[in-house]
Amino acid sequence: MAAAGAASPGRLVQYVVVRSDLVHKLSWPLGAVITQACHAATAAIHLHYGDADTQRYLEQLDSMHKVVLAAPDEAALSGLSDSLTEAGVSHKLWVEQPENIPTCLALKPYPKEAVQPLLRKFKLFK
């Protein structure tokens, strides 16, 4: 598990933001929530496969760096998605189907310093 601040300058990081209320308030099984994060991360990579940073990230197969953060609820996750869209940050908001429940989002790989300011208010997922 990666700690905040572990990436070196210019190192590519894929951020994943997961709704913590799914586990702590709505009692979703932890495995189901982890699966949501996996779906979002895979989808973000797929959608941005041709991107230069994504390709560089995938070339570092044995040293990929992900940071998993917690959004307290659906409103916070949706608000973050809106903010990222406004800032031109490529990401995938994962919406579980058929229930139509936004569960998490994943950014395409970015240099940490390029996106961390937009994610600063979110803490590591616990």
DRENSENU-714102 format. One record per residue: residue number from 0; x, y, z of N, C-alpha, C in turn. Coordinates in steps of 0.1 Angstrom, whole numbers. Layout:
N
node num:NUM	n_xx:X	n_yy:Y	n_zz:Z	ca_xx:X	ca_yy:Y	ca_zz:Z	c_xx:X	c_yy:Y	c_zz:Z
...
//
This chain:
126
node num:0	n_xx:8	n_yy:-12	n_zz:0	ca_xx:0	ca_yy:0	ca_zz:0	c_xx:9	c_yy:12	c_zz:0
node num:1	n_xx:5	n_yy:22	n_zz:-8	ca_xx:13	ca_yy:34	ca_zz:-9	c_xx:9	c_yy:45	c_zz:1
node num:2	n_xx:19	n_yy:52	n_zz:6	ca_xx:16	ca_yy:62	ca_zz:15	c_xx:16	c_yy:76	c_zz:8
node num:3	n_xx:8	n_yy:85	n_zz:13	ca_xx:8	ca_yy:98	ca_zz:7	c_xx:22	c_yy:104	c_zz:6
node num:4	n_xx:26	n_yy:110	n_zz:-5	ca_xx:39	ca_yy:116	ca_zz:-6	c_xx:50	c_yy:107	c_zz:-10
node num:5	n_xx:46	n_yy:94	n_zz:-13	ca_xx:56	ca_yy:84	ca_zz:-17	c_xx:62	c_yy:86	c_zz:-31
node num:6	n_xx:54	n_yy:92	n_zz:-40	ca_xx:58	ca_yy:94	ca_zz:-54	c_xx:69	c_yy:105	c_zz:-55
node num:7	n_xx:79	n_yy:102	n_zz:-63	ca_xx:89	ca_yy:112	ca_zz:-66	c_xx:84	c_yy:122	c_zz:-76
node num:8	n_xx:90	n_yy:134	n_zz:-77	ca_xx:85	ca_yy:143	ca_zz:-87	c_xx:85	c_yy:138	c_zz:-101
node num:9	n_xx:74	n_yy:140	n_zz:-108	ca_xx:73	ca_yy:135	ca_zz:-121	c_xx:68	c_yy:120	c_zz:-122
node num:10	n_xx:68	n_yy:113	n_zz:-111	ca_xx:64	ca_yy:99	ca_zz:-111	c_xx:49	c_yy:99	c_zz:-114
node num:11	n_xx:45	n_yy:89	n_zz:-122	ca_xx:31	ca_yy:88	ca_zz:-126	c_xx:24	c_yy:80	c_zz:-115
node num:12	n_xx:12	n_yy:85	n_zz:-112	ca_xx:3	ca_yy:79	ca_zz:-102	c_xx:-11	c_yy:78	c_zz:-108
node num:13	n_xx:-17	n_yy:67	n_zz:-104	ca_xx:-31	ca_yy:66	ca_zz:-108	c_xx:-39	c_yy:67	c_zz:-95
node num:14	n_xx:-47	n_yy:78	n_zz:-94	ca_xx:-56	ca_yy:80	ca_zz:-82	c_xx:-69	c_yy:73	c_zz:-84
node num:15	n_xx:-74	n_yy:66	n_zz:-73	ca_xx:-87	ca_yy:60	ca_zz:-73	c_xx:-94	c_yy:66	c_zz:-61
node num:16	n_xx:-106	n_yy:71	n_zz:-62	ca_xx:-114	ca_yy:76	ca_zz:-51	c_xx:-126	c_yy:68	c_zz:-49
node num:17	n_xx:-128	n_yy:62	n_zz:-37	ca_xx:-139	ca_yy:53	ca_zz:-34	c_xx:-148	c_yy:59	c_zz:-24
node num:18	n_xx:-161	n_yy:57	n_zz:-25	ca_xx:-170	ca_yy:61	ca_zz:-15	c_xx:-168	c_yy:53	c_zz:-2
node num:19	n_xx:-164	n_yy:59	n_zz:9	ca_xx:-162	ca_yy:51	ca_zz:21	c_xx:-176	c_yy:48	c_zz:28
node num:20	n_xx:-186	n_yy:55	n_zz:25	ca_xx:-199	ca_yy:52	ca_zz:31	c_xx:-205	c_yy:39	c_zz:26
node num:21	n_xx:-200	n_yy:34	n_zz:15	ca_xx:-205	ca_yy:21	ca_zz:10	c_xx:-201	c_yy:10	c_zz:21
node num:22	n_xx:-189	n_yy:11	n_zz:26	ca_xx:-185	ca_yy:1	ca_zz:36	c_xx:-190	c_yy:5	c_zz:50
node num:23	n_xx:-187	n_yy:17	n_zz:54	ca_xx:-190	ca_yy:21	ca_zz:68	c_xx:-204	c_yy:24	c_zz:72
node num:24	n_xx:-212	n_yy:28	n_zz:62	ca_xx:-226	ca_yy:32	ca_zz:66	c_xx:-236	c_yy:22	c_zz:59
node num:25	n_xx:-233	n_yy:18	n_zz:46	ca_xx:-243	ca_yy:10	ca_zz:39	c_xx:-240	c_yy:-5	c_zz:39
node num:26	n_xx:-229	n_yy:-8	n_zz:46	ca_xx:-225	ca_yy:-22	ca_zz:49	c_xx:-223	c_yy:-31	c_zz:37
node num:27	n_xx:-217	n_yy:-25	n_zz:26	ca_xx:-213	ca_yy:-33	ca_zz:15	c_xx:-202	c_yy:-41	c_zz:19
node num:28	n_xx:-201	n_yy:-54	n_zz:14	ca_xx:-189	ca_yy:-62	ca_zz:17	c_xx:-176	c_yy:-55	c_zz:11
node num:29	n_xx:-165	n_yy:-56	n_zz:19	ca_xx:-153	ca_yy:-50	ca_zz:14	c_xx:-149	c_yy:-55	c_zz:1
node num:30	n_xx:-150	n_yy:-67	n_zz:-2	ca_xx:-147	ca_yy:-73	ca_zz:-15	c_xx:-154	c_yy:-66	c_zz:-26
node num:31	n_xx:-167	n_yy:-64	n_zz:-24	ca_xx:-175	ca_yy:-57	ca_zz:-35	c_xx:-170	c_yy:-43	c_zz:-37
node num:32	n_xx:-166	n_yy:-36	n_zz:-27	ca_xx:-161	ca_yy:-22	ca_zz:-29	c_xx:-147	c_yy:-22	c_zz:-36
node num:33	n_xx:-139	n_yy:-32	n_zz:-32	ca_xx:-126	ca_yy:-33	ca_zz:-39	c_xx:-128	c_yy:-36	c_zz:-54
node num:34	n_xx:-138	n_yy:-44	n_zz:-57	ca_xx:-141	ca_yy:-47	ca_zz:-71	c_xx:-145	c_yy:-35	c_zz:-78
node num:35	n_xx:-153	n_yy:-26	n_zz:-72	ca_xx:-156	ca_yy:-13	ca_zz:-78	c_xx:-144	c_yy:-5	c_zz:-82
node num:36	n_xx:-134	n_yy:-5	n_zz:-73	ca_xx:-122	ca_yy:3	ca_zz:-75	c_xx:-114	c_yy:-3	c_zz:-87
node num:37	n_xx:-114	n_yy:-17	n_zz:-87	ca_xx:-107	ca_yy:-23	ca_zz:-98	c_xx:-114	c_yy:-20	c_zz:-112
node num:38	n_xx:-127	n_yy:-20	n_zz:-112	ca_xx:-134	ca_yy:-17	ca_zz:-124	c_xx:-131	c_yy:-3	c_zz:-129
node num:39	n_xx:-131	n_yy:7	n_zz:-120	ca_xx:-128	ca_yy:21	ca_zz:-123	c_xx:-114	c_yy:22	c_zz:-128
node num:40	n_xx:-104	n_yy:16	n_zz:-121	ca_xx:-90	ca_yy:18	ca_zz:-126	c_xx:-88	c_yy:12	c_zz:-139
node num:41	n_xx:-94	n_yy:0	n_zz:-142	ca_xx:-92	ca_yy:-7	ca_zz:-155	c_xx:-99	c_yy:1	c_zz:-166
node num:42	n_xx:-111	n_yy:7	n_zz:-163	ca_xx:-118	ca_yy:14	ca_zz:-173	c_xx:-110	c_yy:27	c_zz:-176
node num:43	n_xx:-105	n_yy:34	n_zz:-166	ca_xx:-97	ca_yy:46	ca_zz:-169	c_xx:-85	c_yy:43	c_zz:-178
node num:44	n_xx:-78	n_yy:32	n_zz:-175	ca_xx:-67	ca_yy:28	ca_zz:-183	c_xx:-71	c_yy:25	c_zz:-198
node num:45	n_xx:-82	n_yy:18	n_zz:-199	ca_xx:-87	ca_yy:14	ca_zz:-212	c_xx:-91	c_yy:27	c_zz:-220
node num:46	n_xx:-99	n_yy:36	n_zz:-214	ca_xx:-103	ca_yy:48	ca_zz:-221	c_xx:-92	c_yy:57	c_zz:-225
node num:47	n_xx:-81	n_yy:56	n_zz:-218	ca_xx:-70	ca_yy:65	ca_zz:-221	c_xx:-57	c_yy:57	c_zz:-225
node num:48	n_xx:-59	n_yy:46	n_zz:-231	ca_xx:-48	ca_yy:36	ca_zz:-235	c_xx:-38	c_yy:43	c_zz:-244
node num:49	n_xx:-42	n_yy:51	n_zz:-253	ca_xx:-33	ca_yy:57	ca_zz:-262	c_xx:-26	c_yy:70	c_zz:-257
node num:50	n_xx:-29	n_yy:74	n_zz:-245	ca_xx:-23	ca_yy:86	ca_zz:-239	c_xx:-8	c_yy:83	c_zz:-235
node num:51	n_xx:0	n_yy:92	n_zz:-238	ca_xx:15	ca_yy:90	ca_zz:-235	c_xx:18	c_yy:87	c_zz:-221
node num:52	n_xx:11	n_yy:94	n_zz:-211	ca_xx:13	ca_yy:91	ca_zz:-197	c_xx:8	c_yy:77	c_zz:-194
node num:53	n_xx:-3	n_yy:73	n_zz:-199	ca_xx:-8	ca_yy:59	ca_zz:-197	c_xx:2	c_yy:49	c_zz:-202
node num:54	n_xx:7	n_yy:51	n_zz:-214	ca_xx:17	ca_yy:41	ca_zz:-219	c_xx:29	c_yy:41	c_zz:-211
node num:55	n_xx:34	n_yy:52	n_zz:-206	ca_xx:46	ca_yy:52	ca_zz:-197	c_xx:43	c_yy:45	c_zz:-184
node num:56	n_xx:31	n_yy:47	n_zz:-179	ca_xx:27	ca_yy:40	ca_zz:-167	c_xx:27	c_yy:25	c_zz:-168
node num:57	n_xx:21	n_yy:21	n_zz:-180	ca_xx:20	ca_yy:6	ca_zz:-182	c_xx:34	c_yy:0	c_zz:-185
node num:58	n_xx:43	n_yy:8	n_zz:-190	ca_xx:57	ca_yy:3	ca_zz:-192	c_xx:64	c_yy:0	c_zz:-179
node num:59	n_xx:59	n_yy:6	n_zz:-168	ca_xx:65	ca_yy:4	ca_zz:-154	c_xx:57	c_yy:-7	c_zz:-147
node num:60	n_xx:54	n_yy:-18	n_zz:-154	ca_xx:45	ca_yy:-28	ca_zz:-148	c_xx:48	c_yy:-32	c_zz:-134
node num:61	n_xx:61	n_yy:-34	n_zz:-131	ca_xx:64	ca_yy:-39	ca_zz:-117	c_xx:66	c_yy:-28	c_zz:-107
node num:62	n_xx:63	n_yy:-15	n_zz:-111	ca_xx:64	ca_yy:-4	ca_zz:-101	c_xx:53	c_yy:6	c_zz:-103
node num:63	n_xx:41	n_yy:1	n_zz:-107	ca_xx:30	ca_yy:10	ca_zz:-109	c_xx:26	c_yy:16	c_zz:-95
node num:64	n_xx:22	n_yy:28	n_zz:-95	ca_xx:19	ca_yy:35	ca_zz:-82	c_xx:4	c_yy:39	c_zz:-83
node num:65	n_xx:-4	n_yy:35	n_zz:-73	ca_xx:-18	ca_yy:39	ca_zz:-72	c_xx:-20	c_yy:44	c_zz:-58
node num:66	n_xx:-28	n_yy:54	n_zz:-57	ca_xx:-32	ca_yy:60	ca_zz:-44	c_xx:-47	c_yy:59	c_zz:-43
node num:67	n_xx:-53	n_yy:52	n_zz:-33	ca_xx:-67	ca_yy:50	ca_zz:-31	c_xx:-72	c_yy:60	c_zz:-20
node num:68	n_xx:-81	n_yy:69	n_zz:-23	ca_xx:-86	ca_yy:79	ca_zz:-14	c_xx:-100	c_yy:76	c_zz:-11
node num:69	n_xx:-106	n_yy:82	n_zz:-1	ca_xx:-120	ca_yy:80	ca_zz:3	c_xx:-128	c_yy:93	c_zz:1
node num:70	n_xx:-139	n_yy:91	n_zz:-5	ca_xx:-149	ca_yy:102	ca_zz:-6	c_xx:-160	c_yy:98	c_zz:4
node num:71	n_xx:-165	n_yy:107	n_zz:12	ca_xx:-174	ca_yy:103	ca_zz:23	c_xx:-187	c_yy:98	c_zz:18
node num:72	n_xx:-192	n_yy:103	n_zz:6	ca_xx:-205	ca_yy:99	ca_zz:2	c_xx:-207	c_yy:102	c_zz:-13
node num:73	n_xx:-218	n_yy:99	n_zz:-19	ca_xx:-221	ca_yy:101	ca_zz:-33	c_xx:-220	c_yy:115	c_zz:-37
node num:74	n_xx:-224	n_yy:124	n_zz:-29	ca_xx:-224	ca_yy:139	ca_zz:-33	c_xx:-209	c_yy:143	c_zz:-34
node num:75	n_xx:-201	n_yy:139	n_zz:-25	ca_xx:-187	ca_yy:143	ca_zz:-26	c_xx:-180	c_yy:137	c_zz:-38
node num:76	n_xx:-183	n_yy:124	n_zz:-41	ca_xx:-177	ca_yy:118	ca_zz:-53	c_xx:-182	c_yy:125	c_zz:-66
node num:77	n_xx:-195	n_yy:127	n_zz:-67	ca_xx:-200	ca_yy:134	ca_zz:-79	c_xx:-195	c_yy:148	c_zz:-80
node num:78	n_xx:-193	n_yy:155	n_zz:-69	ca_xx:-187	ca_yy:169	ca_zz:-69	c_xx:-173	c_yy:168	c_zz:-74
node num:79	n_xx:-165	n_yy:158	n_zz:-69	ca_xx:-152	ca_yy:157	ca_zz:-74	c_xx:-151	c_yy:154	c_zz:-89
node num:80	n_xx:-160	n_yy:145	n_zz:-93	ca_xx:-160	ca_yy:142	ca_zz:-108	c_xx:-163	c_yy:155	c_zz:-116
node num:81	n_xx:-172	n_yy:163	n_zz:-111	ca_xx:-175	ca_yy:176	ca_zz:-118	c_xx:-163	c_yy:185	c_zz:-118
node num:82	n_xx:-156	n_yy:186	n_zz:-106	ca_xx:-144	ca_yy:195	ca_zz:-105	c_xx:-133	c_yy:190	c_zz:-115
node num:83	n_xx:-131	n_yy:177	n_zz:-115	ca_xx:-121	ca_yy:171	ca_zz:-124	c_xx:-124	c_yy:174	c_zz:-139
node num:84	n_xx:-137	n_yy:173	n_zz:-142	ca_xx:-141	ca_yy:175	ca_zz:-156	c_xx:-139	c_yy:190	c_zz:-159
node num:85	n_xx:-143	n_yy:199	n_zz:-150	ca_xx:-140	ca_yy:213	ca_zz:-152	c_xx:-126	c_yy:217	c_zz:-154
node num:86	n_xx:-117	n_yy:209	n_zz:-147	ca_xx:-103	ca_yy:212	ca_zz:-147	c_xx:-96	c_yy:205	c_zz:-159
node num:87	n_xx:-104	n_yy:197	n_zz:-167	ca_xx:-98	ca_yy:190	ca_zz:-178	c_xx:-90	c_yy:177	c_zz:-174
node num:88	n_xx:-93	n_yy:172	n_zz:-163	ca_xx:-86	ca_yy:160	ca_zz:-158	c_xx:-94	c_yy:147	c_zz:-162
node num:89	n_xx:-87	n_yy:139	n_zz:-170	ca_xx:-94	ca_yy:127	ca_zz:-175	c_xx:-96	c_yy:117	c_zz:-164
node num:90	n_xx:-108	n_yy:112	n_zz:-163	ca_xx:-111	ca_yy:102	ca_zz:-153	c_xx:-123	c_yy:94	c_zz:-157
node num:91	n_xx:-126	n_yy:83	n_zz:-150	ca_xx:-138	ca_yy:75	ca_zz:-152	c_xx:-146	c_yy:74	c_zz:-139
node num:92	n_xx:-158	n_yy:79	n_zz:-139	ca_xx:-167	ca_yy:78	ca_zz:-128	c_xx:-174	c_yy:64	c_zz:-130
node num:93	n_xx:-171	n_yy:55	n_zz:-120	ca_xx:-177	ca_yy:42	ca_zz:-122	c_xx:-191	c_yy:41	c_zz:-115
node num:94	n_xx:-201	n_yy:37	n_zz:-123	ca_xx:-215	ca_yy:37	ca_zz:-118	c_xx:-219	c_yy:22	c_zz:-119
node num:95	n_xx:-222	n_yy:16	n_zz:-108	ca_xx:-225	ca_yy:2	ca_zz:-107	c_xx:-239	c_yy:0	c_zz:-113
node num:96	n_xx:-240	n_yy:-10	n_zz:-122	ca_xx:-252	ca_yy:-13	ca_zz:-129	c_xx:-257	c_yy:-27	c_zz:-125
node num:97	n_xx:-270	n_yy:-30	n_zz:-125	ca_xx:-281	ca_yy:-21	ca_zz:-130	c_xx:-286	c_yy:-12	c_zz:-119
node num:98	n_xx:-280	n_yy:-11	n_zz:-108	ca_xx:-285	ca_yy:-3	ca_zz:-97	c_xx:-283	c_yy:12	c_zz:-99
node num:99	n_xx:-274	n_yy:16	n_zz:-109	ca_xx:-271	ca_yy:30	ca_zz:-112	c_xx:-266	c_yy:38	c_zz:-100
node num:100	n_xx:-256	n_yy:31	n_zz:-93	ca_xx:-250	ca_yy:37	ca_zz:-81	c_xx:-236	c_yy:42	c_zz:-84
node num:101	n_xx:-233	n_yy:55	n_zz:-83	ca_xx:-219	ca_yy:59	ca_zz:-85	c_xx:-211	c_yy:54	c_zz:-73
node num:102	n_xx:-200	n_yy:46	n_zz:-75	ca_xx:-193	ca_yy:40	ca_zz:-64	c_xx:-179	c_yy:46	c_zz:-62
node num:103	n_xx:-172	n_yy:49	n_zz:-73	ca_xx:-159	ca_yy:54	ca_zz:-72	c_xx:-155	c_yy:60	c_zz:-86
node num:104	n_xx:-143	n_yy:66	n_zz:-86	ca_xx:-138	ca_yy:71	ca_zz:-98	c_xx:-123	c_yy:68	c_zz:-98
node num:105	n_xx:-117	n_yy:68	n_zz:-110	ca_xx:-103	ca_yy:66	ca_zz:-112	c_xx:-98	c_yy:76	c_zz:-123
node num:106	n_xx:-87	n_yy:82	n_zz:-120	ca_xx:-80	ca_yy:91	ca_zz:-130	c_xx:-72	c_yy:83	c_zz:-138
node num:107	n_xx:-69	n_yy:87	n_zz:-151	ca_xx:-59	ca_yy:81	ca_zz:-158	c_xx:-45	c_yy:84	c_zz:-151
node num:108	n_xx:-35	n_yy:77	n_zz:-154	ca_xx:-22	ca_yy:81	ca_zz:-148	c_xx:-18	c_yy:95	c_zz:-151
node num:109	n_xx:-13	n_yy:102	n_zz:-141	ca_xx:-8	ca_yy:116	ca_zz:-142	c_xx:4	c_yy:117	c_zz:-133
node num:110	n_xx:13	n_yy:127	n_zz:-137	ca_xx:23	ca_yy:131	ca_zz:-127	c_xx:16	c_yy:136	c_zz:-114
node num:111	n_xx:21	n_yy:131	n_zz:-103	ca_xx:14	ca_yy:134	ca_zz:-90	c_xx:11	c_yy:149	c_zz:-89
node num:112	n_xx:22	n_yy:157	n_zz:-92	ca_xx:20	ca_yy:171	ca_zz:-89	c_xx:10	c_yy:178	c_zz:-98
node num:113	n_xx:6	n_yy:172	n_zz:-109	ca_xx:-4	ca_yy:177	ca_zz:-118	c_xx:-18	c_yy:177	c_zz:-113
node num:114	n_xx:-21	n_yy:167	n_zz:-104	ca_xx:-35	ca_yy:165	ca_zz:-100	c_xx:-37	c_yy:165	c_zz:-85
node num:115	n_xx:-26	n_yy:163	n_zz:-77	ca_xx:-27	ca_yy:162	ca_zz:-63	c_xx:-35	c_yy:174	c_zz:-57
node num:116	n_xx:-33	n_yy:186	n_zz:-61	ca_xx:-40	ca_yy:198	ca_zz:-55	c_xx:-55	c_yy:196	c_zz:-56
node num:117	n_xx:-60	n_yy:190	n_zz:-67	ca_xx:-74	ca_yy:188	ca_zz:-68	c_xx:-80	c_yy:177	c_zz:-59
node num:118	n_xx:-71	n_yy:169	n_zz:-53	ca_xx:-75	ca_yy:157	ca_zz:-45	c_xx:-71	c_yy:159	c_zz:-30
node num:119	n_xx:-66	n_yy:171	n_zz:-27	ca_xx:-60	ca_yy:173	ca_zz:-14	c_xx:-70	c_yy:171	c_zz:-2
node num:120	n_xx:-82	n_yy:174	n_zz:-4	ca_xx:-92	ca_yy:173	ca_zz:7	c_xx:-96	c_yy:158	c_zz:10
node num:121	n_xx:-92	n_yy:149	n_zz:1	ca_xx:-96	ca_yy:135	ca_zz:3	c_xx:-84	c_yy:127	c_zz:10
node num:122	n_xx:-87	n_yy:119	n_zz:20	ca_xx:-77	ca_yy:112	ca_zz:28	c_xx:-76	c_yy:98	c_zz:22
node num:123	n_xx:-66	n_yy:91	n_zz:26	ca_xx:-64	ca_yy:77	ca_zz:22	c_xx:-76	c_yy:69	c_zz:27
node num:124	n_xx:-80	n_yy:59	n_zz:18	ca_xx:-91	ca_yy:51	ca_zz:22	c_xx:-87	c_yy:41	c_zz:33
node num:125	n_xx:-96	n_yy:40	n_zz:43	ca_xx:-93	ca_yy:31	ca_zz:54	c_xx:-104	c_yy:21	c_zz:56
//
